[in-house]
Amino acid sequence: MPPDPDSGAAGTEWQTIHALRARGHEVDEIWAGDLGRRIRHGNLHYLLELPYRYRDVIGERCASKRFDVIHVNQGHCYLAAARHRHERRPGVFVCRSHGLDDHMERVLKPWRSRLGVRGRSGPKALAGEAIDRLLHRHDRLAYRDADGVLVSSSIDEAYLRDQMHVTAERIGRIAQAPAAAFVATPASPMGGERLKRLLHVGGFAYWKGVHAVAESLNRLATRHVDWRMTWVCRSEEQAHVLQLLSPDVRDRLELVAWVTQQQLCRIYDQHGIFLSPSLFEGFGKVFIEAMARGMCVIGTHAGGMPDVIEDGRSGYLVGFNDADAIVQRIEALWRNPAAAAALSAHAAARANAYSWDRVARDTEAFYERLSAHKYPEGQVA
C-alpha cells in the first residue's frame, strides 16, 4: 500500500511510524512502491507475487542492517516470517493485521445470503473460492511463524486466541486513534440544526452496513420531515446509494465524494448523528473521528466500536442490520437534546483519550514483551 495518511490501513501505519519516530525510534519504511508489482489482478498478486516480494525485499534490508523489530502488514508476510525464523535473524517479527481476512469471511458469509448480495457464479466462483482458501492459508502460516500478531480490536484478538489458537502472549491488541486534524480544535456544541443532520462515511460495501443505513433513512422519511442526510463515499458509488433510498430520502440527501481529513472534519462539525452499523471492521476509524468531533455515534459490535463506545454514555451500540434500533436511537436523541449534548461531550472526551502517542507507547510495550519472551536472557548482538 502507498503511504497515504488519509486512507485506512496505510493511514494507520503512517500515523504509527510518525508517532514512533516522535518517541525517538529509528523506523525504516517499505511501501508498495518499494516492492514492485507485475501481476495486475488483485488476488493473484496477493497469492503469487506479494509474499515473495515481501520475503525478498525484507531479506535485502536485513542483510544490510540489523533491526530489533520487523513489522509487516497482513498474512502475505508468511514467507518473510518463515525465512526470518529459519535464518535465526535477530529481532522479533510481527504480523500486523488491520482486519483478519479469514475472520471477516466467517462473519460475512451468512450475511450475503440474508441481504441478497450477489457473489461470484459459475467457473469464476470455483476459482475465486479456491484462491480465497489459499489466501486464508497465508494468514494461518503467518500466525504460526511470526513472533507476534498485532490487531486493533478485542473481537479479532478473541478470534486469534479461540479459533486460530495463537497463544495470548503472542497477541497484541492496540486500538487506533483519531488523526490530529480531528482533535486539533474543540468539538462544536451539540444541538439545534446540527442534531437534525445525519451522516454516514464509508465505501459502498454491504459489510459497512449500507442496507441498515438506507432502511433506517427510508423509515425516518415516513415519520419525520425536518432532517437532512449526508452520505460520503466514492463518486462512482453514488448511483448505488440512490438505488437503496426512497424518493423522500433522496430529497433530503447530499452525496459527497471522498475528501481530505480537513474537509471531513468540517463535515463532522456540521452533523450531529453518525450512522456506523457495520457488519465487520478491523477497527473502523471513522467512528472515533466522528466521536472526536462530538458526534452521537450509532454503531454495532464490530471492529473497535465495542472497545471504545460506552453504550448509552458516549454513543450507542445496536444489533447488526437492525434498522428499527437505529431509528429508535435517532428519535431518542431528537426528543432529548440535553441528553444528546451530554452524550456528545462524553464522546469527544472518550475519543480524545485515544492518541497516536498512546498507540506508539503500546506498540513499544508489545514489541518489548515479544522480545522478552523470545530472548529471556537478553537479545544476542
Buried (B, 14 or more C-beta within 10 A) or exposed (E): BEBEBBBBBBBBBBBBBBBBEEEEBEEEEBEEEEBEEEEEEEBEBBBBBBBEBBBBBBBEBBEEEEBEBBBBBBBBBBBBBBBBBEEEBBBBBBBBBBBBBBBBBBBBEEBEEEBEEEEEEEEEEEEBEEBBEEBBBBBBBBBBBBBBBBBBBBBBBBBBBEEBEBEEEBBBBBBBBBBEBBBEEEBBEBBEEBBBBBBBBBEBBBBBBBBBBBBBBBBBBEEBEEBBBBBBBEEEBBEEBBEBBBEBBBEBBEBBEBBEBEEBBEBBBBBBBBBBBBBBBBBBBBBBBBBBBBBBBBBBBBBBBBBBBBEEEBBBBBEBBBBEBBBBBBEEBBEEBEEBBBBBBBBBBBBBEBBBEBBBBBBBEBBEBBBBBBEEEEEEE
